[in-house]
Amino acid sequence: MRHLPPAFGLLLIASLPLAGRADLLAVPATPPAAASLALPQRGDSQQGVLARYGEPLRRHPPVGGSSPAQPPITRWDYDRFSVFFERQHVIDAVVPDAPAPLFDTDALRGDRR
């Protein structure tokens, strides 16, 4: 039978108080203004976004596009949100400083229903 070095035993004993410790993740609430925004939806066309929201404050040049596996991604910035396009269609719209909605929050709390 092989014996463990004494330092390993001390390390194990020293780590016991940490065994029951857990971190709590606190996510700020979505600002009310962000919750009420009607953002472009995935799949909307650039023309549809222009028709509904008007000209963006800034159009960023495309990034990527060097291969079919890496299509060009474009970002348009509006006053209160940004829209990301893959080629000509929306892939996401985000409100700066507003967290994405949480799903399955029962699992985050540890509820086992």
C-alpha positions as CSV (number, residue, x, y, z in Angstrom):
1,M,0.0,0.0,0.0
2,R,1.3,3.4,-0.9
3,H,1.3,6.3,1.6
4,L,0.4,9.8,0.8
5,P,2.8,12.6,1.7
6,P,2.0,14.5,4.9
7,A,1.6,17.7,3.0
8,F,-1.3,16.2,1.1
9,G,-3.1,15.4,4.4
10,L,-2.6,19.0,5.6
11,L,-4.0,20.3,2.3
12,L,-7.0,18.1,2.6
13,I,-7.7,19.2,6.2
14,A,-7.2,22.9,5.3
15,S,-9.7,22.6,2.4
16,L,-12.6,21.1,4.5
17,P,-14.1,24.5,5.4
18,L,-14.4,25.3,1.7
19,A,-16.3,22.0,0.9
20,G,-19.7,23.4,1.9
21,R,-19.2,26.9,0.5
22,A,-21.3,28.1,-2.5
23,D,-21.3,31.3,-4.5
24,L,-24.4,33.2,-5.1
25,L,-24.9,34.7,-8.5
26,A,-26.7,38.0,-8.4
27,V,-28.0,39.3,-11.7
28,P,-29.3,42.9,-11.8
29,A,-32.9,43.4,-12.8
30,T,-33.6,44.4,-16.3
31,P,-34.1,48.2,-16.4
32,P,-37.8,49.0,-17.0
33,A,-36.9,51.0,-20.2
34,A,-35.1,48.0,-21.6
35,A,-38.0,45.6,-20.8
36,S,-40.5,47.7,-22.8
37,L,-38.4,48.0,-26.0
38,A,-39.7,46.1,-29.0
39,L,-36.5,44.8,-30.5
40,P,-36.0,43.4,-34.0
41,Q,-36.5,39.6,-34.0
42,R,-34.2,36.9,-35.2
43,G,-34.7,36.4,-39.0
44,D,-36.0,40.0,-39.7
45,S,-34.4,41.5,-42.8
46,Q,-32.2,44.6,-42.9
47,Q,-34.9,46.3,-45.0
48,G,-37.6,45.4,-42.4
49,V,-35.4,46.8,-39.6
50,L,-34.9,50.0,-41.6
51,A,-38.6,50.3,-42.3
52,R,-39.5,49.9,-38.7
53,Y,-36.7,51.7,-36.8
54,G,-35.3,54.1,-39.4
55,E,-31.6,54.8,-40.2
56,P,-29.2,53.6,-37.4
57,L,-26.9,56.1,-35.7
58,R,-23.9,54.0,-36.9
59,R,-23.4,51.1,-39.3
60,H,-20.3,49.1,-38.5
61,P,-18.4,47.4,-41.4
62,P,-18.8,43.7,-41.7
63,V,-16.5,41.3,-39.8
64,G,-15.7,37.9,-41.1
65,G,-17.0,36.6,-44.4
66,S,-13.8,34.9,-45.5
67,S,-15.6,31.5,-45.8
68,P,-19.1,30.0,-45.8
69,A,-18.4,28.8,-42.2
70,Q,-17.7,32.4,-41.2
71,P,-20.4,34.6,-42.8
72,P,-20.1,38.4,-42.6
73,I,-21.5,39.8,-39.4
74,T,-22.7,43.5,-39.3
75,R,-23.7,45.6,-36.4
76,W,-26.1,48.6,-36.5
77,D,-26.3,50.9,-33.5
78,Y,-29.5,52.7,-32.6
79,D,-30.0,55.1,-29.7
80,R,-31.1,52.4,-27.2
81,F,-30.0,49.1,-28.8
82,S,-27.8,47.4,-31.3
83,V,-28.7,44.9,-34.0
84,F,-26.5,42.2,-35.3
85,F,-26.9,40.8,-38.9
86,E,-25.6,37.7,-40.6
87,R,-25.6,38.7,-44.2
88,Q,-29.0,40.4,-44.5
89,H,-30.9,38.9,-41.5
90,V,-31.0,39.7,-37.8
91,I,-29.3,37.2,-35.6
92,D,-29.6,39.2,-32.4
93,A,-30.6,42.5,-30.9
94,V,-29.2,43.7,-27.6
95,V,-29.8,46.5,-25.1
96,P,-26.4,47.7,-23.7
97,D,-26.1,47.2,-19.9
98,A,-29.3,45.1,-19.8
99,P,-28.8,41.4,-19.0
100,A,-30.4,38.8,-21.2
101,P,-33.5,37.2,-19.7
102,L,-32.9,34.2,-17.4
103,F,-34.6,30.9,-18.1
104,D,-35.1,28.0,-15.8
105,T,-34.5,30.1,-12.7
106,D,-35.8,27.3,-10.4
107,A,-32.6,25.4,-11.3
108,L,-30.5,28.4,-10.4
109,R,-32.1,28.6,-7.0
110,G,-31.6,24.9,-6.5
111,D,-35.3,24.1,-6.4
112,R,-35.8,20.5,-7.3
113,R,-39.5,20.2,-8.1
